[in-house]
């Protein structure tokens, strides 16, 4: 068996470009005791992958030149010498940009229940994007009905989930996206009250545009980008606003993010008593299942919706990565590598269906696990 892989052959010196990737082949190794082999079925393209390429301190594991490029995704177990892992299971984890993945620790690859959610939902709303939106917005943002929520990268996989949750809680929701055309589409697709664009605008001009669509100020800024976009928000905060720092997409072109320069924000934080807090999803690992159950319930009821942009084949992985990075994806950017055979899955799908049924005390379970009321 041959494993087709995508390697990162050099670190980007600025914004990543296609020259950093190369295709390679290697034999699929024989398993040792305790290992299991998965055929990867879907890969997910996420902005956080860029930070793994940098030679700098980060909360995530780095990719070194010559390594198989990182990517989270789904795999189906096709062979196992691990007592905790059964053949046929569908698992989610850091499978990397390759067709096969050998695992050694069952806890690093979450076992999925397809009764709770469809497979690709676990790479979107019922996965890391949904959990990021759920925990960061509710635990840090603490939204109240009638507040104004501003979301940068408003058409991103996380941004659109936050927008939908905020609307369901009675907030006024405003998005920031790249172009006017994308702004119109985001407003139509995701129910934003207003969406504005940032491309080819100065910081002062974008700040004025934000003031125009947020006349009462910004109560919660959901920051997916950092950089100039976030600087443009500074003069628009309400008293006791919350600033949730999620991503750094707007400074992905910098080889060293320490060289990011701009206006210092301490005066704004002090005078308006703004809470600014970073968020890393791994801090909430023990509470994931509670978020997944609630998000799956919202998906089933239609309160949440999603869009997917799926390319096929390992050779399309770099294309998908740059489509995500450049904002060209029309929905969550995925790469399909193989079909999932649900007939081989030994997981109790009936249990997943029960957890999101109208007969089950779902809200009680979610609050018990997460500590958050929805």
N, C-alpha and C positions, 0 to 999 in steps of 0.2 A: 504494500500500500504506500502511495506517495502522498505527501502532505505539501500542497501548494501554499506558500506563505508570502507575506509582504513585509520586507525589512525596512527599518529606518537606517539608512547607511551613513547619514551625517546629521549633525544638529543644524537646525535652521539658524542663520545669522541674523535674520530679520523675520518678516512674515514667512511662514512655511510655503515652499513651492514644490512642484512635482519631483524635482531632482533629489529630494531627500529620501524618496522611496525607490526600492527595487524589488522585483519579483524573484523568488527563489523556490527550489524544491528540496525536500529532505525526506528520508524514509520515515514512516510512522514506526516508532520504537515498540519493541515488545514490552509488555507490562511486567513490572516487579510486584511483589506482594504489597498490598495497600494502595495500589494505583488503579485508576479507571480511565477508559478511553471514551471520549465523546466525539461524535460527528457534529461539527458546528452547523447550525441551521440558519441563524440570523446574526448579523453584526450591527451594532448601533454606533452612529457617529455623534460624538459629543464634544462641545467646545473645551471641556476640561482636559481632553487629550493633548491639547497644545502645551499645557503647563508641564506635562510629563516629558516633553522633548527638551525642556530647558535644563541647563546645568546650574541649578539654583535650588535653594531650600524650598521645599514644597511639602504639602501634606500627603501627596500621592507618590507612589513608587515611580522612579525615573525610567525612561527608555534610554538605553545606551546605544551608540552607533553599532550596527550589526545585529541588534536584537530584532526579533519579530515585533512589529508595531503593536501597541496595546489597543484593545477595543473590548468593551463589554458586549456580551451577546448571549445567545441561547445555544445549547448543545443537547443532543440526545445520546444517552449512554449506550454504547454498542458492545462494550466488553468491560468487565469489572473483576478485579481481585481485591476489592475493598468491601468488607462486610457491611458497611453502612450505605453502600451504593448499589442499586439494582439496575440491571439491563433494562432499557426502555424508558427510564426516568428522563424528564426534561429538566435541565438545570441552567441557572443563570449565574454568570460571573465573568471574570476577566479571562475570556477565552482567547483573546488576541486575534489579529488579522491573519487567520489561517483556517484551513478546512478541517483539521483535527486538533484536538486538545487533550493532553494527558493531565489528569488531576491526581493529587496525592492527599488532599485534605477535603473531605466532604463538606466541611463548614464554609469553605471558600466559594462554593457553588451552591446557591440556594435551590432547593428542590421546589418545583412549581406544581401547582394544582390547576389543571385546565378546566375544572368545573367552576373555579372562581373567575377566571378571565381567559380570553383568547391568547394564544402564544405571544403575538407581537405587542399586545397590550402591556406585557411585562417589560418591554423595552421603551415604554412610553408612559401612559397615564397610570398604570398599575405597577410601575417600576421605579427606577431611580428619578426620572423626571417628575412623576407624580408625587413621590415621597419627598423630594426636594421642595416642591411647591407647597405641599401639605404642611410639613413641619416648619419650614422657614417662615411662611406667611402667617400661620396661626400662632406659633410660639413666640416669634420675635415681633411680627407686625401687630398682633393683637387687634385685628380690624374691628371697627364699630360701624354700625349702620349709618350711612350718610357721609362717611369719610371719603376723601379723594385718594385714590391709589394710582400711582404713576409707575409704569413698567417699561424699562428699557429692554431692547431686543424683544419687543412685544409680540412678535410673530414666532418666536422660538418655541421649542417643545415645552420648556418650563414656563415661559411667559404666558402662553395661551391657557395653561392650566390655572395659573394664578389668577388670570383675568376672569375665568369662569367661576372659580371659587369666590372671588371678590364680589362679582355680580350677584351670586346666589345669596350673599350675606348682606346685600343692600348697599354696597359701596358704589361710588361713582368711579369709573375705571377709564384711565387714559393710557395709551400706548405710544412708544417711540419706536419707529422702524426706519429702514434705510431710505426708501423712496416714496414719492407720493402715490405711485401705483400700488406699492405694497401696503401703504396706509389704508387705501380704499378697500383692498382685499381683506386686510385684517379686521377692519371695522365690520365688514359684511360677514366674515366667517366666524368671528369670535365674540361679537356683541359688545365691543368697546363703545363707550359713549363718545370718545374722540380718539383719533390717532394722528400723530404728526410725524414728519420725516426729518432726518438730521443731515442727510448728504448735501455737501457743498454749502453748508451754513456755518457761520462763525459761532463761537461760543455765546456771544452776546445775542445774536439773532435767534439761536435755538432757545436761549433763556427767555427771550421775549415771546416766542411761540408757546413755550410752556406756560408762561403767565397768562396768555390769552385763553388757553383751554383749561387752565386751572385757576379761575379768578379768585377762588377762596383759598388758594395755596395747596400744597401737597402734604397730606397727612402721613402717607406711607410711600416711600420710594423703594421699589424693588429693582435693585441694581444688578443687572446681568452683564454690564459692559465695563464699568469704571471709565477712566480717561476723560476726554473732553465732554462727553455726554453727561457724565455725572457732575462735572464742574458746572454745566449749564443749569443744573437743578438747584444749586446752592442758594440763590436768592429767592427761591420759591417755597421754602419750607414753612409750614405752620408751627406754632408753638407746640412743643412736645411731639414733634414728628418722629417717625421711626424710619431709619435708613438701613435696609437689609442688603448686605454685600454678598452677592452670589458668585459673580464671574468677572472676568477681565478681558472679554472678547475685543474691546476697543483698543487694547494695548498688546494684542497678540503679535504685532509686527516688531515689537522690541525684543532684541536678543537678551536683554537684561531688564526686567521690569523695575529694578531700582532706578533706572534712568527715566522713569515716568515723571514728568514735571507738570506743574500746574498750580493753581491757586490753593493756598493752605485753607483748610475748612474749619479751623478751631474757633474762629470768631462766630461763625454761623452756628456751630454746635453749642457754643456757650450761650449766646444771646437767645436762641430759640429752644434751648434745652433739648436738642435733638439726640436721640439714641441711635448710635451707629454700631452695628454688630455684624461680624462675618458669620457665615454659615458653612459648615462642612457636613455633608449627609452622614458620613461614617460615625459621627457622634451619636446618631440615633439608631444604630444598627439593631439594638435590642427591641425597638418599638416598630420595626418595619411592618410586621404583619398587621398591626392595627391600622396603619395607613393604607395598606393594600386592600384590606377588607372594605374600608370606607370608600376608597376610590373606585373599587370594582362595583360597589353598590350604586354609586353615582353614575357610573358608566351604564349599568343595567337599566337604571331609571331614565336615562337620557339627559340627566342634569349636566353631565360632562360628555363632550364629544372629542374626536381626534381626527387628524389627517395624517396619512403616511405617504412617504415618497420612497419607493423601494426599487433599487437597482439589483440586478442578478449577476452572480458570479464573483469569485474572489478577485478577478482582474479589474472589477469595477470599484473596489474598495477605495483606492486613491481618489477616483472621480467623486465618489460619495463624500469622502472626507472634505474635499475642497468645495463641493457644493454646499455642505453644511457651514464651513468656515466663511464662505463668501456670501451667505444668505440667499443662495439660489434654490434651496430646497423648498418644495411645495408640501410642507408637512414634515413629520418626524423622518429624518434620513436614516434608512436602513439598507442593509445589503443582504439579500437572500442567497444562501449557499446550498441549501438542501431542504427537502420536504421533511416535515415531522410525521412520524407514523404513530398516531394516537392509539392505535390498537395495541401497541407494545407497552404503553404507559401503565405501570402498576399502581399509580397514585389513586387514592379514593376520591374520584371526581364528585361523587355524591356529597362529600363533606364540603367541598368548595361551593357547590350549589346551595347547600343548606345555609352557609354563613351569610349569603347575600339574599336569602329569601325573605319575604315579608313576614314570615312566621318566626324569624329569629331576632332576638334583641340585639341587633347589630350596633346601634348607638351605645348601648351599655358596654358591649365588648370593646369597641373602639376607645371609649373613654378609659376603661380599665387598663388597656394596654398602653395607650399614648398619653393619658392625662389631659387630653384635649377634648372639649365639647364642640360638636358641630351641629 
